[in-house]
Amino acid sequence: MKSSILSLAAAFGLVVTLVASPALAGAGHGPQHGGVTREVKGVSYELVVKPDSLTLHVSDHGKPIPTEGAMAEAVIYAGNDKSTVTLAPAGDNRMTAKGVFKVGVGVRVAVTATLAGKQAAKVTFNLK
């Protein structure tokens, strides 16, 4: 009797571990600022697009990466329109650009970001 109770408890513990592991593995990797996220070479990029601004947040497993000395350029593809904008460091782990931007489903933004002391990373975001 004790053996079957222990076996049942062990099986239950295994099921709980298997179910919880995927949820914990992705913790902190989703959008933190309401944007679209992508990861390139261990760096997470989150792009928040509004009609009057683009903001790129940069982090490493949830830890902000300073953008001082960084450079970024975004190419926005909206239907047949294509525009290019430069994002400038805006404190902490953000880079921003102000202007008038098309937003919404079907818009694609290709960002080339160069963080201080690192090689350029190309990140593509498909807006929802």
C-alpha positions in Angstrom: 0.0 0.0 0.0 2.8 2.4 1.0 4.6 1.5 -2.2 1.7 2.4 -4.5 1.1 5.7 -2.7 4.8 6.6 -3.1 4.7 5.6 -6.7 1.6 7.7 -7.3 3.2 10.7 -5.5 6.4 10.3 -7.6 4.3 10.2 -10.8 2.3 13.2 -9.8 5.6 15.1 -9.1 6.9 14.2 -12.5 3.8 15.4 -14.3 3.8 18.7 -12.4 7.5 19.2 -13.3 6.9 18.5 -16.9 3.9 20.8 -17.2 5.6 23.7 -15.3 9.0 23.5 -17.1 7.9 25.0 -20.4 6.0 27.8 -18.7 9.0 28.7 -16.6 11.5 28.5 -19.5 9.8 31.3 -21.3 9.4 33.6 -18.2 10.6 37.1 -18.9 11.0 36.6 -22.6 7.7 38.0 -23.8 6.9 41.6 -24.5 7.5 43.8 -21.4 6.4 47.1 -23.0 3.5 46.0 -25.2 5.6 45.6 -28.4 6.9 42.8 -30.5 9.9 40.8 -29.3 12.7 39.0 -31.1 15.9 37.5 -29.8 19.2 37.6 -31.8 22.4 36.1 -30.4 21.1 36.1 -26.8 19.9 39.7 -26.9 16.2 40.4 -26.7 14.9 43.3 -28.8 11.3 44.7 -28.2 10.0 47.1 -30.7 7.1 49.3 -29.7 5.5 51.1 -32.6 3.1 54.0 -32.3 1.9 56.4 -34.9 4.3 59.1 -33.7 7.3 57.0 -32.4 9.4 53.9 -32.6 11.0 52.6 -29.4 13.5 49.7 -29.3 14.1 48.2 -25.8 17.2 46.0 -25.5 17.8 43.4 -22.8 19.7 40.2 -21.9 17.3 37.7 -20.2 15.3 40.5 -18.6 18.4 42.5 -17.6 18.5 45.9 -19.4 21.4 46.5 -21.8 22.5 50.1 -21.8 22.1 51.8 -25.3 24.7 54.5 -24.7 27.0 54.5 -27.8 24.6 52.3 -29.7 23.2 53.0 -33.2 20.1 51.7 -34.9 18.3 52.1 -38.2 14.8 50.9 -39.0 13.4 50.3 -42.4 9.6 50.3 -42.3 7.7 48.4 -45.1 4.0 49.2 -45.2 2.4 47.9 -48.4 4.3 49.5 -51.3 5.7 52.3 -49.0 9.2 52.0 -47.6 10.8 54.5 -45.2 14.0 54.6 -43.2 14.5 56.2 -39.8 17.4 56.4 -37.4 16.8 55.5 -33.7 18.9 57.3 -31.1 19.8 56.2 -27.6 17.1 57.5 -25.2 18.5 56.4 -21.8 18.6 53.1 -20.0 18.0 50.4 -22.5 15.9 52.3 -25.1 16.4 53.8 -28.5 13.8 56.0 -30.1 12.7 57.8 -33.2 10.0 60.4 -33.5 7.9 61.1 -36.6 4.8 59.8 -38.4 4.8 56.1 -38.9 2.4 53.6 -40.4 1.4 51.0 -37.9 -0.8 47.9 -37.9 -1.2 44.4 -39.4 1.0 43.8 -42.4 3.6 46.4 -41.5 7.2 45.0 -41.3 10.1 46.8 -39.6 13.7 45.7 -40.3 16.0 47.0 -37.6 19.8 47.0 -37.8 21.2 47.7 -34.3 24.8 48.0 -33.3 25.3 48.0 -29.5 28.5 49.4 -28.0 31.3 46.9 -28.5 29.2 44.4 -30.4 28.6 43.4 -34.0 25.5 44.7 -35.8 22.4 42.6 -35.4 19.6 42.5 -38.0 16.1 42.0 -36.5 12.8 41.9 -38.4 9.5 42.6 -36.7 6.1 41.8 -38.2 3.5 44.1 -36.6 0.2 42.6 -35.4 
